[in-house]
C-alpha cells in the first residue's frame, strides 16, 4: 500500500527562487558605502568627520556595520567618536 501524504495549510507565502533578492542590503549600506568611498580618497594621516546628527541609526550600529564591511574587504580602519562626530581613518 502507498503512503498517503496529507496536505497541511502553509504558514508562509512562496515565491520563485530566481525572484528572491540576493545579497544583503542592510539599513547601514548607504552610509557605510559613502564612508568607504571617501576613505579611498582621503590622504594618509587624515580622518573623515561624519556628523552623528546625520546618522539614521546609532553610532554603535554604524560602527558595527562599518567593521563588518571593512573586515570583509580586508581593509584596516580605525574609528573614534565624541559628542558630535564619528571619526574614521585608514590605518
Backbone as a chain_set.jsonl record, in Angstrom:
{"seq": "XXXXXXXXXXXXXXXXXXXXXXXXXXXXXXXXXXXXXXXXXXXXXXXXXXXXXXXXXXXXXXXXXXXXXXXXXXXXXXXXXXXXXXXXXXX", "coords": {"N": [[0.828, -1.181, 0.0], [0.45, 2.257, -0.696], [1.795, 5.241, 0.755], [-0.096, 7.774, 2.169], [-0.035, 11.222, 1.682], [-0.731, 13.834, 3.628], [-1.964, 17.074, 3.163], [-1.071, 20.039, 4.695], [-2.061, 23.26, 5.843], [-0.196, 26.01, 4.545], [2.243, 27.952, 6.263], [3.617, 30.171, 5.44], [4.023, 32.471, 2.686], [4.948, 31.766, -0.738], [7.54, 32.061, -3.262], [9.082, 32.329, -6.491], [12.346, 31.021, -6.832], [14.332, 32.34, -8.499], [13.413, 34.96, -8.242], [14.021, 35.752, -5.712], [15.596, 38.119, -3.663], [19.079, 38.62, -3.854], [21.99, 38.808, -1.848], [22.891, 41.141, 0.758], [21.382, 43.979, 1.692], [21.645, 45.975, 3.99], [20.373, 48.251, 6.545], [22.369, 50.066, 6.955], [23.889, 50.245, 4.72], [24.09, 52.391, 2.841], [25.329, 54.621, 4.225], [27.7, 53.383, 5.069], [28.819, 52.688, 2.604], [29.297, 55.241, 1.56], [31.191, 56.201, 3.41], [33.312, 54.373, 2.992], [33.905, 54.942, 0.305], [34.83, 57.578, 0.518], [37.042, 57.123, 2.16], [38.705, 55.897, 0.371], [39.721, 58.031, -0.965], [40.844, 59.821, 0.81], [43.691, 61.482, 2.209], [46.65, 59.963, 3.571], [46.937, 59.897, 7.072], [44.838, 61.572, 7.563], [41.511, 62.04, 8.819], [38.097, 61.101, 8.378], [35.253, 63.075, 9.133], [32.346, 62.401, 10.329], [29.194, 63.639, 10.793], [27.311, 62.98, 13.681], [24.668, 63.647, 13.89], [23.704, 63.276, 11.361], [23.38, 60.584, 11.073], [21.195, 57.878, 10.652], [20.827, 55.659, 12.223], [22.132, 54.535, 15.435], [25.438, 55.513, 16.533], [26.898, 53.328, 17.36], [25.745, 51.165, 15.999], [26.307, 51.862, 13.361], [29.098, 51.868, 13.446], [29.53, 49.145, 13.928], [28.484, 48.024, 11.56], [30.238, 49.181, 9.737], [32.613, 48.034, 10.61], [32.119, 45.306, 9.988], [31.966, 45.498, 7.175], [34.533, 46.454, 6.482], [36.209, 44.439, 7.413], [35.352, 42.337, 5.79], [36.201, 43.318, 3.336], [38.88, 43.281, 3.708], [40.17, 45.493, 4.725], [41.824, 47.902, 6.82], [40.719, 49.975, 9.203], [40.283, 52.662, 11.526], [38.309, 53.947, 14.243], [36.804, 56.644, 16.039], [34.918, 58.544, 18.428], [33.184, 61.523, 19.414], [31.062, 63.818, 21.127], [29.765, 64.855, 18.91], [30.684, 63.865, 16.436], [31.588, 61.069, 14.316], [34.629, 59.719, 13.8], [36.69, 58.508, 11.248], [39.385, 56.671, 9.929], [41.988, 55.513, 7.718], [44.144, 52.84, 8.511]], "CA": [[0.0, 0.0, 0.0], [1.191, 3.514, -0.742], [1.573, 6.136, 1.89], [-0.844, 8.968, 1.782], [0.566, 12.429, 2.246], [-1.774, 14.821, 3.9], [-1.545, 18.462, 2.969], [-1.371, 20.951, 5.791], [-2.023, 24.645, 5.358], [1.121, 26.642, 4.584], [2.399, 29.041, 7.221], [4.244, 31.311, 4.783], [3.833, 32.588, 1.245], [6.086, 31.271, -1.516], [7.888, 32.8, -4.474], [10.045, 31.658, -7.34], [13.713, 31.238, -6.361], [15.036, 33.412, -9.233], [12.917, 36.273, -7.824], [14.481, 36.039, -4.354], [16.712, 39.065, -3.679], [20.362, 38.055, -3.446], [22.85, 39.795, -1.197], [22.313, 41.802, 1.919], [21.417, 45.434, 1.662], [21.182, 46.371, 5.305], [19.99, 49.629, 6.796], [23.551, 50.922, 7.026], [24.683, 50.117, 3.49], [24.33, 53.676, 2.197], [26.327, 55.404, 4.96], [28.964, 52.644, 5.036], [29.352, 52.833, 1.246], [29.818, 56.606, 1.44], [32.418, 56.286, 4.211], [34.368, 53.624, 2.312], [34.274, 55.678, -0.907], [35.649, 58.713, 0.934], [38.315, 56.608, 2.665], [39.536, 55.602, -0.798], [40.255, 59.285, -1.49], [41.437, 60.652, 1.855], [45.14, 61.385, 2.34], [47.156, 59.262, 4.758], [47.06, 60.786, 8.223], [43.632, 62.389, 7.688], [40.328, 61.287, 9.243], [36.778, 61.602, 7.988], [34.456, 63.593, 10.25], [30.956, 62.121, 9.978], [28.317, 64.194, 11.834], [26.402, 62.0, 14.29], [23.292, 64.084, 13.632], [23.318, 62.785, 10.03], [23.207, 59.131, 11.099], [19.825, 57.421, 10.903], [20.944, 54.722, 13.338], [23.102, 54.938, 16.449], [26.838, 55.427, 16.108], [27.352, 51.961, 17.628], [25.291, 50.291, 14.912], [27.053, 52.233, 12.162], [30.464, 51.368, 13.644], [29.487, 47.685, 13.745], [28.307, 47.756, 10.131], [31.495, 49.563, 9.101], [33.579, 46.997, 10.987], [31.826, 44.116, 9.178], [32.295, 45.78, 5.777], [35.979, 46.582, 6.299], [36.786, 43.088, 7.59], [35.022, 41.574, 4.588], [37.005, 43.851, 2.243], [40.289, 43.173, 4.06], [40.683, 46.837, 4.983], [42.043, 48.25, 8.223], [40.358, 51.35, 9.533], [40.08, 52.93, 12.949], [37.232, 54.892, 14.488], [36.692, 57.299, 17.344], [33.744, 59.419, 18.462], [32.97, 62.458, 20.508], [29.623, 64.101, 21.228], [29.181, 65.349, 17.668], [31.194, 63.254, 15.209], [32.241, 59.765, 14.196], [35.869, 59.91, 13.041], [37.113, 57.259, 10.619], [40.592, 56.848, 9.135], [42.703, 54.316, 7.281], [45.326, 52.504, 9.317]], "C": [[0.873, 1.246, 0.0], [0.898, 4.364, 0.471], [0.823, 7.363, 1.401], [-0.182, 10.178, 2.437], [-0.53, 13.463, 2.405], [-1.19, 16.205, 3.724], [-1.995, 19.286, 4.169], [-1.321, 22.37, 5.256], [-0.621, 25.234, 5.533], [1.118, 27.78, 5.597], [2.904, 30.319, 6.556], [3.91, 31.309, 3.296], [5.077, 32.059, 0.546], [6.336, 32.202, -2.692], [8.934, 32.017, -5.231], [11.468, 32.007, -6.887], [14.453, 32.305, -7.164], [14.594, 34.828, -8.836], [13.363, 36.665, -6.42], [15.653, 37.013, -4.425], [17.985, 38.404, -3.155], [21.215, 39.159, -2.842], [22.116, 40.47, -0.066], [22.479, 43.297, 1.775], [20.816, 45.935, 2.964], [20.881, 47.86, 5.4], [21.177, 50.579, 6.709], [24.356, 50.948, 5.738], [25.022, 51.47, 2.884], [25.418, 54.469, 2.916], [27.68, 54.701, 4.933], [29.604, 52.764, 3.661], [29.955, 54.221, 1.041], [31.142, 56.75, 2.199], [33.562, 55.578, 3.496], [34.836, 54.341, 1.042], [35.161, 56.871, -0.558], [37.003, 58.252, 1.457], [39.263, 56.255, 1.525], [40.247, 56.856, -1.304], [41.007, 60.129, -0.458], [42.952, 60.416, 1.933], [45.509, 60.631, 3.611], [47.328, 60.28, 5.887], [45.866, 61.704, 8.42], [42.454, 61.494, 8.047], [39.073, 61.93, 8.68], [36.043, 62.028, 9.253], [32.995, 63.444, 9.872], [30.059, 62.667, 11.091], [27.348, 63.132, 12.369], [24.946, 62.358, 14.023], [22.794, 63.585, 12.281], [23.047, 61.29, 9.999], [21.768, 58.779, 11.436], [19.807, 56.503, 12.122], [21.984, 55.233, 14.331], [24.522, 54.78, 15.929], [27.375, 54.021, 16.334], [26.96, 51.014, 16.501], [26.035, 50.587, 13.621], [28.492, 51.734, 12.271], [30.515, 49.858, 13.441], [29.363, 47.326, 12.269], [29.586, 48.091, 9.365], [32.572, 48.526, 9.386], [33.372, 45.725, 10.163], [32.269, 44.319, 7.739], [33.804, 45.846, 5.564], [36.676, 45.241, 6.49], [36.561, 42.263, 6.338], [35.895, 42.012, 3.409], [38.505, 43.755, 2.524], [40.949, 44.52, 4.3], [40.888, 47.026, 6.468], [41.738, 49.72, 8.416], [40.2, 51.455, 11.04], [38.962, 53.952, 13.08], [37.373, 55.485, 15.879], [35.438, 58.159, 17.28], [33.894, 60.437, 19.582], [31.472, 62.732, 20.531], [28.974, 64.44, 19.892], [29.563, 64.587, 16.414], [31.661, 61.82, 15.415], [33.448, 60.021, 13.303], [36.314, 58.554, 12.516], [38.36, 57.541, 9.802], [41.2, 55.504, 8.788], [43.903, 54.08, 8.198], [46.417, 52.0, 8.426]], "O": [[1.926, 1.269, 0.637], [-0.133, 4.209, 1.126], [1.107, 7.902, 0.331], [0.181, 10.14, 3.613], [-1.159, 13.897, 1.44], [-0.047, 16.462, 4.1], [-3.151, 19.227, 4.59], [-0.596, 22.642, 4.299], [0.049, 24.989, 6.537], [0.118, 28.478, 5.765], [2.652, 31.42, 7.046], [3.56, 30.276, 2.725], [6.133, 31.919, 1.163], [5.486, 33.009, -3.069], [9.594, 31.141, -4.672], [11.756, 33.167, -6.592], [15.154, 33.119, -6.564], [15.325, 35.79, -9.072], [13.112, 37.788, -5.983], [16.607, 36.772, -5.164], [17.963, 37.713, -2.136], [21.162, 40.309, -3.279], [20.894, 40.386, 0.055], [23.597, 43.809, 1.741], [19.635, 46.275, 3.032], [21.106, 48.621, 4.458], [21.008, 51.764, 6.42], [25.395, 51.603, 5.67], [26.156, 51.672, 2.45], [26.349, 54.945, 2.267], [28.709, 55.361, 4.787], [30.82, 52.928, 3.565], [31.008, 54.357, 0.417], [32.094, 57.346, 1.693], [34.663, 56.12, 3.402], [36.029, 54.348, 0.738], [36.135, 57.145, -1.259], [38.012, 58.919, 1.224], [40.482, 56.306, 1.688], [41.261, 56.758, -1.995], [41.73, 61.055, -0.827], [43.427, 59.296, 1.747], [44.774, 60.656, 4.599], [47.81, 61.391, 5.664], [45.864, 62.528, 9.335], [42.397, 60.336, 7.635], [38.997, 63.149, 8.525], [36.196, 61.416, 10.309], [32.458, 64.29, 9.158], [30.151, 62.203, 12.228], [26.653, 62.47, 11.598], [24.091, 61.477, 13.939], [21.585, 63.479, 12.072], [22.537, 60.777, 9.003], [21.191, 59.312, 12.385], [18.894, 56.562, 12.946], [22.637, 56.248, 14.088], [24.775, 54.011, 15.003], [28.228, 53.563, 15.573], [27.751, 50.162, 16.095], [26.36, 49.671, 12.867], [29.047, 51.232, 11.294], [31.459, 49.351, 12.835], [30.054, 46.43, 11.783], [29.971, 47.366, 8.448], [33.355, 48.181, 8.501], [34.34, 45.131, 9.691], [32.875, 43.43, 7.141], [34.303, 45.339, 4.559], [37.643, 44.945, 5.787], [37.465, 41.568, 5.873], [36.285, 41.189, 2.581], [39.315, 44.111, 1.668], [42.154, 44.669, 4.099], [40.216, 46.394, 7.283], [42.41, 50.592, 7.866], [40.008, 50.455, 11.732], [38.695, 54.723, 12.157], [37.983, 54.895, 16.77], [34.95, 58.468, 16.193], [34.626, 60.234, 20.551], [30.695, 61.94, 19.998], [27.757, 64.325, 19.753], [28.843, 64.65, 15.417], [32.064, 61.415, 16.505], [33.301, 60.49, 12.174], [36.316, 57.566, 13.251], [38.41, 58.525, 9.065], [40.967, 54.499, 9.459], [44.585, 55.022, 8.602], [47.499, 51.661, 8.907]]}, "num_chains": 1, "name": "protein.A"}
